Amino acid sequence: MRKTAKRLLLLTLAAGLFHTVTAFAANVNLDLYYHGTHHAYSAKEIQIVIDGQEYTDPNIPAVSIDGRTMLPMRGICEELGCTVTWNENTRQVYAISDTHTIVFQIDQTTGYKNGETFTMDVAPMIINDRTMLPVRALAKALDIEVTWDDPSRTVYIGEVPKEDETQTTTETPGETVSGTKGSLTKVITPASVAGTQQFTIEATGGYSRYEEVYVSDDRIVLDFYGVTNALADTITTTNSSFVTSIRTAQHTADNGEIYTRVVFDLTGKKTYEVTENAAKTQAVVAFEQAVIQDITTSHSGTTETVVIHADGATGASVTTMQDPYRLVIDMPGVVTEDMDEIIDTEDLEYVQEVRTGWMNGTTFRVVVEADELTDMTWTEADGKLTVTIQKSTLENLSYDKEADVLELKKVVTIDTNRISHKDAYLDGYYELTLPGDYSDIYGYGTRNLNTDQVQSMEIYQKSGNTVIRFEQKMVNAYTIADTGDSYLISVKNPKEVYSKVLLLDAGHGGNDPGTSGNGLTEKTLNLTMALKVQSYLERHSDIKVYMTRESDTRPANADRATMANQIADLMVSIHMNAGTATANGTETLYAAHSNDNSAKLTSLKAAEVVQSYLPTALQTTNRGVKSRPDLLILNSTTVPAILIETCFLSNPGDALKISQETNQDTAAEAIAEAIMYTMSHYTLR
């Protein structure tokens, strides 16, 4: 491989890792976390070969997602001796060589190569905290030879072995290796919910083959190769109590082969069999009807079990409910042998009741009710659905649900000043770490609370310290008081603890990029600006700042407004504008509220202050303050709320200005100073 190409490849692959897998080896089974969700992954291993040498990295392998091979990046870069730059704020990877400058934007299909845009069919992703790049994007961006050998599932970067050495034929990703034979045209569903649960997929012209892809127990994924998709995207009328919908989509594999994916969404794990006819014009998915044979219970030490015995997978949907604490297990489409409505629990200590019944005549329900100071978990395997009830070891404490106060008895003295706080409000929890191991005093385990503010409380040990973790229903603040006999940990609304509370919102995010122009994307700049404002306020003011997002996520606008109404004195949402190429400048939007009080801060007053600061500091056209009662984030709030349109990304001058970090810092400081003035000079409550 050419040295320049090597450098460019490494630079472009800058933020991830590579792992080589051996051809024809066993499946790779992983838990992949991306787009905010855990995904069970099981697929044949993918081998990576760079200039004729296998490459292996211990961190994460190459994976295939929705028919696209995603390559981990940093390991390849280091292997080829190149350098990269990663911008955490903008979530961009910069690849720079002697001849190329390439920019990849995470979760966006547009990249930049020497200042010119290029489009990828799949966007780079963050998977398990590693940047992964689709193989086609690699080839396009780097002007480099990247080939895919389907039989051995190998990606070759650079030098490709001769055919007589591999005994296979290599294909360049994107090159069509086979045409389509026909189309998937029909899915025949069961005649009724009570009928035989058999689904027939029909193809005109036939398909070349089908493959099953394991994703999770509540989905069946079938890929039919060599056929286009003539089915509806979603089929919701399935005549099944456990197949909730059927989804279809057409894809192109890395080697250019067309395939259609058919996904059966299930309530839970079911036993099934796929058969096909010789002409490959028909595939039948037949589900077995599980028979519930018995329910047994047992007690051993501090553990109790409730086991539902069946002759196959039940398709169970399990829900945890509170007041009383219980698991509700629904098993649709099963049949039962003789079953008591109340199961004998006389020998159990923690389980209060196990009861059974039928819902709508088609779903068998089992409810397991237990003490609050227990943990209930469940698994299903080999015809057994097992509910495990574990007694909590929690002691020397109590929780007042009315006041939301945890009382720890003062068995020993704890230095409350050394208790550390971790406020992970965007992840839904708050942790207090005590300075030492107090498990012999307070125990460990989870208590389900289900108050207005807190879902549950867990005490566990970490690195020699006792941690108290609150799973929250809303953003809370926590205070600790030493009464002499006990320690009181109070769960409070932030406005009970802080005199000034700001909710700072970076507009858009996730799959909502907002506007774009001149190589800039609004959601990314909004977040960059919001984080800079947050940092400035935390360094220069006594304002407690909360964020609606701190990464590339997309909270619903209604949830952003709800969060403001629950905890904030003021909400400031940061955006970028769009219009004609000549439109430019800064404006601040507001909506009047029915509860506006002229003696206190209002949205209009806050907007006027920001507008008096920002255009002057950023040296943009002052477009004034504008009423926008049509915007949900403004009209759904009951506290003062404003939306700042910092400048126009559609205007070359504005875009150039806001793209420069010094101007971003200037704008962020102006917004922060305006917020500080507003929250200091107006009555907030």
Order of alpha helices (4+ residues) and beta strands (2+ residues): alpha-beta-beta-beta-beta-beta-beta-alpha-beta-beta-beta-beta-beta-beta-beta-alpha-beta-beta-alpha-beta-beta-beta-beta-beta-beta-beta-beta-beta-beta-beta-beta-beta-beta-beta-beta-beta-beta-beta-beta-beta-beta-beta-beta-alpha-beta-beta-beta-beta-beta-alpha-beta-beta-beta-alpha-beta-alpha-beta-beta-alpha-beta-alpha-beta-alpha-alpha
